[in-house]
Amino acid sequence: MKNLLIDVGNSSLKAAFAEGTELEEIHRKEGKERYLEFILQLLDDEPVSVIAVSCVGDTEEMFFEELERRCNKLIVVKGETPLPIINEYRRPETLGADRLVAAYAATKLFPEKNCMIFDFGTAVTIDFVTADGKFLGGNISPGLNSRFRALNDYTQRLPLVKTGIDIPLRGRETTEAIQAGVILGLIFEIEGYIRAYPDYTVIFIGGDANYFAEEIKNPIFAVCNFVLIGLAHIANSYVDGN
């Protein structure tokens, strides 16, 4: 039987079936509502061995209760969930499940490498995993769209703008100035981390990963669906009994 992997973020849900650790088609649900209906439509009475879930968004308890009825084993990853990785986060109960799953995925896709994972979503998280499988924690910063929205929400006259192309070093009108300030500020932030940790493999994941991978000149691995890949390894480990 296949496994089902579910990544519930702050503003969307992604899901995929997997044979072993190989992902099939990625299904995405935008917004924060009707997640259960969306997943049940995917299942459509197909037998499932393991359902593995990473959830950082708001989800009703009924969501998990129904999933548990649809599989042999439900795994809901939390920050304190035991995984084959040394979790050195001081308060793991406050750690986002997606960050832990991504750290575990790094040990599988980049074994015996020091890894620095940039996850570009509603927030930007920068997490560190050592070559010997230790999750050291990391930092959290506002994401790209969150920065644009903050300038609009907390000022009287600044407009809400979006990512542009050919961003100048200095804006010569307000929209251009906001784009340059937000995007270049985030680029300089990323480059600062990369300079500070030159012996780390740099991994970009999340919705804006490809955009910033094109803007940053350092060697970078941009990996799609990284959390789902980590969940695939977690689910497969249970099936294999490891």
NORZI-V346725 format. One record per pair of residues at least 4 apart in sequence whose ideal C-beta (glycine too) atoms are under 8 Angstrom apart, sorted by sequence separation. I is the first residue (numbers start at 1). J is the second residue. D is the distance in Angstrom with one decimal. If there is no record, write none. Layout:
I;J;D / I;J;D
This chain:
9;13;7.0 / 18;22;6.1 / 34;38;5.9 / 35;39;6.4 / 36;40;6.2 / 37;41;6.5 / 38;42;6.9 / 39;43;6.4 / 40;44;7.8 / 55;59;5.4 / 59;63;4.8 / 61;65;6.2 / 62;66;6.1 / 63;67;6.6 / 64;68;6.3 / 65;69;7.0 / 66;70;6.7 / 67;71;6.7 / 77;81;4.8 / 83;87;7.4 / 91;95;7.4 / 95;99;5.9 / 96;100;7.4 / 97;101;6.1 / 98;102;6.1 / 99;103;6.5 / 100;104;6.5 / 101;105;6.4 / 102;106;6.6 / 103;107;7.2 / 104;108;6.9 / 105;109;5.9 / 106;110;5.4 / 107;111;6.3 / 119;123;8.0 / 120;124;5.6 / 121;125;7.9 / 129;133;7.3 / 130;134;4.4 / 142;146;4.1 / 143;147;7.0 / 144;148;6.9 / 145;149;6.1 / 146;150;6.2 / 147;151;6.9 / 148;152;6.8 / 149;153;5.7 / 150;154;5.7 / 151;155;6.0 / 168;172;7.3 / 171;175;7.6 / 172;176;6.0 / 173;177;6.8 / 174;178;6.4 / 175;179;6.4 / 176;180;6.1 / 177;181;6.0 / 178;182;6.1 / 179;183;5.8 / 180;184;5.3 / 181;185;5.7 / 182;186;6.6 / 183;187;6.3 / 184;188;6.1 / 185;189;6.4 / 186;190;6.4 / 187;191;6.2 / 188;192;6.3 / 189;193;7.1 / 190;194;6.5 / 191;195;6.3 / 192;196;6.3 / 193;197;6.4 / 194;198;7.5 / 205;209;5.3 / 208;212;5.9 / 209;213;6.0 / 210;214;6.7 / 211;215;6.8 / 212;216;5.8 / 216;220;5.9 / 225;229;6.0 / 226;230;6.6 / 227;231;6.4 / 228;232;6.4 / 229;233;6.9 / 230;234;6.5 / 231;235;6.1 / 232;236;6.1 / 233;237;6.3 / 234;238;7.0 / 235;239;6.6 / 236;240;6.1 / 8;13;5.0 / 9;14;7.5 / 18;23;5.4 / 19;24;7.2 / 29;34;7.5 / 43;48;6.7 / 59;64;7.3 / 76;81;8.0 / 87;92;5.5 / 89;94;7.9 / 95;100;5.8 / 110;115;5.3 / 119;124;6.8 / 129;134;6.9 / 142;147;5.0 / 171;176;3.7 / 172;177;7.6 / 204;209;3.9 / 237;242;4.6 / 7;13;6.9 / 17;23;7.9 / 18;24;6.5 / 29;35;6.4 / 68;74;4.3 / 75;81;8.0 / 77;83;7.7 / 89;95;4.8 / 118;124;6.6 / 119;125;4.6 / 129;135;5.5 / 130;136;6.5 / 152;158;5.9 / 171;177;2.9 / 194;200;8.0 / 204;210;7.7 / 223;229;7.4 / 6;13;6.7 / 7;14;4.6 / 16;23;4.7 / 17;24;4.6 / 67;74;5.4 / 80;87;7.8 / 106;113;7.8 / 118;125;7.5 / 119;126;8.0 / 128;135;7.5 / 129;136;7.1 / 151;158;4.9 / 152;159;6.4 / 170;177;7.8 / 171;178;7.1 / 213;220;5.2 / 6;14;7.6 / 7;15;7.2 / 16;24;5.7 / 17;25;7.7 / 79;87;8.0 / 87;95;7.7 / 92;100;7.8 / 107;115;8.0 / 117;125;7.5 / 118;126;5.6 / 119;127;7.4 / 127;135;7.1 / 128;136;4.2 / 142;150;6.5 / 152;160;3.9 / 168;176;6.4 / 171;179;6.8 / 194;202;5.9 / 204;212;6.1 / 6;15;4.8 / 16;25;6.6 / 29;38;4.6 / 106;115;4.2 / 117;126;7.2 / 127;136;7.8 / 128;137;6.9 / 151;160;7.9 / 167;176;8.0 / 171;180;4.5 / 204;213;5.1 / 213;222;4.1 / 5;15;6.5 / 16;26;5.1 / 64;74;6.8 / 79;89;6.8 / 116;126;6.6 / 117;127;4.7 / 127;137;7.0 / 128;138;5.4 / 170;180;6.7 / 171;181;7.1 / 4;15;6.6 / 5;16;5.3 / 15;26;7.7 / 16;27;6.6 / 27;38;7.7 / 53;64;7.4 / 106;117;5.9 / 116;127;7.4 / 117;128;7.7 / 127;138;3.5 / 149;160;6.5 / 164;175;7.9 / 169;180;6.8 / 4;16;7.7 / 5;17;7.6 / 14;26;6.0 / 15;27;4.8 / 64;76;6.1 / 80;92;4.1 / 103;115;8.0 / 116;128;5.7 / 117;129;7.0 / 126;138;4.8 / 148;160;6.2 / 164;176;7.6 / 167;179;5.6 / 168;180;5.7 / 210;222;5.6 / 4;17;5.7 / 5;18;5.8 / 14;27;7.0 / 15;28;7.9 / 79;92;4.5 / 80;93;5.1 / 87;100;6.8 / 115;128;7.3 / 125;138;6.0 / 126;139;4.8 / 148;161;5.9 / 167;180;5.3 / 209;222;4.9 / 3;17;7.0 / 4;18;7.7 / 14;28;5.2 / 15;29;7.8 / 53;67;7.1 / 79;93;5.7 / 103;117;6.9 / 114;128;7.6 / 115;129;4.5 / 125;139;7.1 / 126;140;7.9 / 148;162;6.7 / 161;175;5.0 / 209;223;7.6 / 2;17;4.6 / 3;18;5.0 / 13;28;7.1 / 14;29;7.8 / 27;42;5.9 / 78;93;7.4 / 79;94;6.4 / 80;95;7.5 / 85;100;7.7 / 102;117;5.4 / 114;129;7.2 / 125;140;5.4 / 126;141;7.4 / 159;174;6.9 / 164;179;4.6 / 169;184;7.1 / 209;224;7.7 / 2;18;6.4 / 12;28;6.2 / 13;29;4.4 / 51;67;5.1 / 79;95;3.0 / 81;97;7.4 / 114;130;5.5 / 124;140;7.4 / 125;141;7.8 / 158;174;6.9 / 159;175;6.5 / 163;179;7.1 / 167;183;5.2 / 202;218;6.3 / 204;220;5.5 / 2;19;5.9 / 12;29;6.3 / 51;68;7.9 / 79;96;6.5 / 83;100;6.7 / 102;119;6.3 / 114;131;5.1 / 123;140;5.4 / 124;141;4.6 / 145;162;7.9 / 161;178;5.0 / 167;184;6.5 / 202;219;7.0 / 203;220;7.5 / 204;221;7.1 / 205;222;7.6 / 5;23;7.4 / 12;30;5.0 / 79;97;6.2 / 85;103;6.1 / 113;131;5.7 / 123;141;6.7 / 124;142;7.0 / 161;179;5.9 / 202;220;4.8 / 203;221;5.0 / 204;222;4.5 / 205;223;5.5 / 11;30;7.3 / 12;31;7.0 / 51;70;6.9 / 78;97;5.5 / 81;100;6.9 / 85;104;5.1 / 112;131;4.9 / 123;142;6.3 / 124;143;5.1 / 144;163;6.6 / 159;178;7.5 / 164;183;7.8 / 202;221;6.9 / 203;222;7.9 / 204;223;7.3 / 205;224;7.7 / 11;31;7.2 / 51;71;4.4 / 77;97;4.5 / 79;99;7.7 / 84;104;7.2 / 99;119;7.3 / 112;132;7.9 / 123;143;5.1 / 124;144;7.7 / 158;178;6.5 / 163;183;6.6 / 201;221;6.8 / 203;223;6.0 / 206;226;7.9 / 11;32;6.6 / 50;71;6.1 / 53;74;7.3 / 55;76;6.8 / 79;100;5.8 / 83;104;5.1 / 98;119;7.1 / 117;138;7.6 / 122;143;5.0 / 205;226;3.9 / 2;24;7.8 / 13;35;5.4 / 48;70;6.2 / 49;71;6.6 / 50;72;6.7 / 51;73;7.5 / 53;75;6.9 / 85;107;5.9 / 107;129;6.3 / 121;143;5.5 / 190;212;6.5 / 194;216;7.5 / 205;227;7.5 / 15;38;7.8 / 48;71;4.5 / 49;72;5.2 / 50;73;4.8 / 51;74;5.1 / 52;75;4.5 / 53;76;4.9 / 54;77;5.0 / 77;100;6.6 / 84;107;7.6 / 106;129;4.7 / 120;143;6.3 / 122;145;7.3 / 123;146;6.8 / 203;226;7.3 / 15;39;6.4 / 35;59;6.3 / 36;60;7.6 / 39;63;7.9 / 48;72;7.5 / 49;73;7.1 / 50;74;7.7 / 51;75;7.1 / 53;77;6.7 / 77;101;5.6 / 103;127;5.8 / 120;144;6.7 / 122;146;5.8 / 194;218;5.2 / 13;38;6.8 / 17;42;7.9 / 32;57;6.2 / 50;75;6.4 / 52;77;6.9 / 102;127;6.7 / 187;212;7.0 / 191;216;6.7 / 32;58;6.5 / 36;62;6.8 / 40;66;7.2 / 99;125;5.7 / 103;129;4.8 / 107;133;5.2 / 186;212;7.4 / 190;216;6.0 / 8;35;6.8 / 15;42;6.1 / 36;63;4.9 / 43;70;5.7 / 151;178;6.0 / 191;218;7.4 / 35;63;6.0 / 39;67;7.0 / 99;127;5.5 / 187;215;5.6 / 17;46;8.0 / 96;125;7.4 / 187;216;6.7 / 36;66;5.9 / 40;70;7.8 / 148;178;7.0 / 17;48;7.9 / 151;182;7.4 / 103;135;4.3 / 183;215;7.7 / 6;39;6.7 / 148;182;5.9 / 4;39;7.8 / 100;135;6.8 / 147;182;4.6 / 4;42;7.4 / 144;182;6.8 / 147;185;7.6 / 4;43;7.1 / 99;138;7.2 / 144;183;7.3 / 147;186;7.2 / 56;96;4.8 / 56;97;6.1 / 55;97;6.1 / 56;98;5.4 / 144;186;6.3 / 54;97;4.3 / 2;46;7.3 / 4;48;5.0 / 13;57;7.6 / 54;98;5.1 / 85;129;7.6 / 2;47;8.0 / 3;48;6.6 / 6;51;6.8 / 8;53;6.8 / 1;47;5.0 / 2;48;6.1 / 3;49;5.5 / 4;50;7.5 / 5;51;7.8 / 6;52;7.2 / 7;53;7.9 / 8;54;6.8 / 10;56;6.1 / 11;57;7.3 / 86;132;7.9 / 88;134;5.7 / 89;135;6.6 / 1;48;6.1 / 2;49;6.8 / 3;50;4.4 / 4;51;4.6 / 5;52;5.4 / 6;53;4.5 / 7;54;5.1 / 8;55;4.1 / 9;56;6.1 / 10;57;5.3 / 54;101;4.8 / 86;133;5.8 / 88;135;6.1 / 90;137;7.5 / 1;49;4.1 / 3;51;7.1 / 4;52;7.5 / 5;53;7.9 / 6;54;7.3 / 8;56;6.6 / 9;57;5.8 / 85;133;5.3 / 86;134;4.4 / 87;135;5.1 / 88;136;5.6 / 89;137;5.0 / 141;189;6.8 / 163;211;6.7 / 3;52;6.6 / 6;55;7.7 / 8;57;4.8 / 84;133;7.4 / 85;134;7.4 / 86;135;6.7 / 88;137;6.6 / 85;135;5.6 / 8;59;5.8 / 6;67;7.9 / 124;186;7.1 / 144;208;5.2 / 143;208;7.2 / 4;71;7.1 / 126;193;5.8 / 144;211;7.9 / 128;197;7.5 / 1;72;7.7 / 118;190;6.4 / 128;200;7.2 / 118;193;7.8 / 116;193;6.6 / 116;194;7.5 / 116;197;5.6 / 114;197;7.6 / 116;200;4.1 / 118;202;7.2 / 120;204;6.8 / 114;199;5.8 / 115;200;6.3 / 116;201;7.1 / 118;203;6.9 / 120;205;7.3 / 121;206;4.5 / 114;200;4.5 / 115;201;5.0 / 116;202;5.4 / 117;203;4.8 / 118;204;5.1 / 119;205;5.1 / 120;206;3.9 / 121;207;5.6 / 21;108;7.9 / 114;201;6.5 / 116;203;6.9 / 118;205;7.1 / 119;206;4.4 / 120;207;6.1 / 121;208;7.6 / 113;201;4.6 / 115;203;5.8 / 117;205;6.4 / 118;206;7.7 / 120;208;3.7 / 9;98;7.0 / 120;209;5.2 / 119;209;8.0 / 7;98;6.8 / 110;201;5.5 / 118;209;7.4 / 120;211;7.7 / 120;212;6.2 / 110;203;7.2 / 118;212;7.5 / 106;203;6.4 / 102;205;6.4 / 119;226;7.7 / 117;226;7.6 / 10;121;6.7 / 11;122;5.9 / 110;221;7.6 / 9;121;6.1 / 10;122;4.2 / 9;122;7.2 / 10;123;7.5 / 109;223;7.0 / 109;229;6.9 / 105;226;5.3 / 108;229;7.5 / 105;227;7.0 / 108;230;7.3 / 102;226;5.4 / 105;229;5.0 / 102;227;5.6 / 105;230;3.3 / 108;233;5.1 / 101;227;5.0 / 104;230;4.9 / 103;230;8.0 / 102;230;5.9 / 105;233;6.7 / 98;227;5.1 / 101;230;3.9 / 104;233;6.8 / 101;231;5.9 / 104;234;7.0 / 101;234;7.1 / 83;234;6.8 / 84;237;7.4 / 77;231;7.3 / 77;234;6.7 / 84;242;8.0 / 75;234;6.2 / 75;235;6.6 / 75;238;6.5 / 73;238;5.9 / 54;227;5.5 / 54;230;7.7 / 54;231;6.0 / 53;231;7.5 / 52;231;4.2 / 52;232;7.6 / 52;234;5.2 / 52;235;4.2 / 51;235;7.7 / 50;235;4.1 / 49;235;7.7 / 50;238;5.4 / 50;239;6.1 / 49;239;5.8 / 26;225;5.9 / 23;225;6.3 / 26;228;7.2 / 23;228;5.9 / 23;229;6.8 / 21;229;7.2 / 16;225;7.1 / 23;232;6.2 / 18;228;8.0 / 22;232;7.5 / 14;225;6.9 / 21;232;4.5 / 16;228;5.3 / 20;232;7.6 / 21;233;5.5 / 14;227;7.8 / 15;228;7.9 / 14;228;6.3 / 18;232;4.4 / 21;236;5.2 / 16;232;8.0 / 20;236;5.4 / 18;235;6.8 / 7;225;7.9 / 18;236;7.4 / 7;227;4.5 / 7;228;5.5 / 5;228;4.9 / 7;231;6.8 / 6;231;7.5 / 5;231;4.1 / 5;232;5.6 / 3;232;6.9 / 5;235;6.5 / 3;235;4.0 / 3;236;6.9 / 3;239;7.0
